[in-house]
Amino acid sequence: MPIDVSWLVEGRVTQLRFRGEVTVAELEEGSLKLLELVNDHEGDTALFHNVHDASALTKIPIQLNAINAATRDAFLHPRTGWTVAHNPQNAVQSFIGNMIGRVTQARYRIFDTRAEALAFLNYVDETLPSLLEYVDQTMEP
């Protein structure tokens, strides 16, 4: 699957790595996997945040309504905090991400680097452990 989903910080920060050309069906599958992870922590009350790594993403669908339908439940989960994306490969990826964030009314920001994205999460949620140790950690394909 061109989307890898795992915990960066168990119960608090997920990471999604997008690779190659991603389809709407794969976005939906990734969102369902994300919800599975979060639902395993059902009793938790703290917000969880998402880190989207777009450094290996080459193409994303441009059908906003279809993307919205595929990802809406993950963006609107009651415990969803911020979603931060980093290393978009082109303006289209940034535009699609920003539009989906607006349509779902999600807290969504795009950063040039992973370090900036993780620093932002530490800034907006002081209850998180320091994420600096994860700056150089990338998910294996």
Number of C-alpha atoms within 10 A of each C-alpha: 13 18 24 18 22 16 17 19 15 12 19 21 23 20 23 22 22 25 19 15 14 17 16 19 12 16 23 20 16 23 21 17 17 21 16 13 17 23 13 10 13 11 8 13 10 13 17 22 23 26 24 22 24 24 18 16 20 15 17 19 15 14 10 15 10 15 20 19 14 19 20 19 16 22 23 14 15 11 17 20 22 21 22 23 28 21 19 22 15 12 9 14 19 18 14 17 20 17 15 20 18 12 12 17 12 19 16 19 17 21 16 13 15 25 16 17 24 23 14 16 22 16 12 11 14 9 12 17 11 13 17 14 10 13 14 9 10 12 13 6 11
